[in-house]
Amino acid sequence: MAYVMFQYDRPTDTQNWNSYNQHVQDWIAQLLQAPGAMSFMAYRTADGASPNTITTLEFGTVEDARQAVGSEPIKMVLRALQSVGVTIRILVVERSPFTPTPIRARSGDAGGTQSTLTNLS
């Protein structure tokens, strides 16, 4: 799996905020039209940190994700976001070979990190 990650701050002025909110669902649907796109997920920072919005668009391979960045559906969404004052950072990321699947905490452990990580070898 690979992901195209978008990092940005949502608009704060009223006009751009309203425009962003009116179009965001359409933009998500358009991102999912990128060749090879499998799923979309969005996150907001809970503490107000910047960037305050991080989204991931999932692909089967790193090459699919890299190619999609230049696709027309993604370019159109990027232009639309820029038109409402959003500056976007784009990353293509993949899972680390050290954590190909989530490492879960064990119940009863204080955080679980130590005992879980020692079982990786």
N, C-alpha and C positions, 0 to 999 in steps of 0.2 A: 504494500500500500504506500501511496505517496499523496501529498496534500499541497494544494496551492493555498497559502495562508495570506490573508489580507489583514493588515494592521492599520487602524486609523482612528481619529477622533471624530465623533459625530458632530454635525454643525451645532453651533450654539446660538446663532442669531435666529430670530423668529421666522423670517421668510425662508431661509435655507432649511431650518429644522422642519417646518411644515412640508416643504417640497420633499425632503428626504423621507419623512414618514409616509407621504402619499405614494411614493414609488418603490419603497424597499421590498415589498412582496413581489413586484414585477421584476426587480433586479435579481432577486433570488431565483425566480423561475428562469430567467435568462441565463444566469450562471450555470444552472443545471442543464442547459442546452449545449454547453461546451463539449466538444468531442471527448468521449471517455469519462465524463463526469459521472460519479456514482452516488454521491450524497453531499449535503451541505449542512454545516453546523455553525452557529454564531454564539459568541461569548461576549459579555460585558464585564468590565472590571467592577468589582464590588466596592472598591475603596477610592474610586475616582482617579486612579493612576492613568497616565497617558502612555500609549494609545488606549482609549477606553473601549474600543471594539476590536475584536479579533475573530475572524471567520476562517473556516477551513472548507475547502472544496476537495473531496476525496477522489482519487484516481487509482487504477490498478497498478500502474508502474510509474517510476520517476520520469521516464521518457514521455508517457502520456501527459503527466502534469506539466512538464516543460513545454511541450507542444501546445497545450491548451492556453498557456499564458498569452500566446500570440494569436489566439483564435478570435474571430469576430465577436462572438457572444461576450467574451471577457473584455475585449477592447471597448465594446459599446457600454458595458456597465462602468468601466473605469472612467470613460468620458462623462457619463451621466453623474457619477459621484463627484468628479472634479467640478462639474457645473454647479454643484451646490456647496462648493467650498471645501471639499474633503481632499486632503493630501494622503495618498495611500502608499504604504510600503508593502511590497509583494515578496514573499519567500516561497521557494519550493522546498518542502521538507519531507523526510521519510523517517520511519521508525528506526531507532538505534538497534544495532545487532545485540546490544546488551539488554534491551527491553523490547523484544519483538511482540510481547503481549504484556498487559499490565501486571505489575507485581503487587499482589494483595497483602494487606496487613493480616496477621493472624489474630484471631480473637484472643483476648487475654494478654497480649503483648502491649506494652506502652509504646504505641506507634507502630510496632511490628517490623520496623526497618531492619534492625540488626539480624534478627532470626531469619527473616525472609531472604536477605541478601547473602547470608552464609550458605544457603541452600542452592545457590546458583552454580556452584562448581561441580 
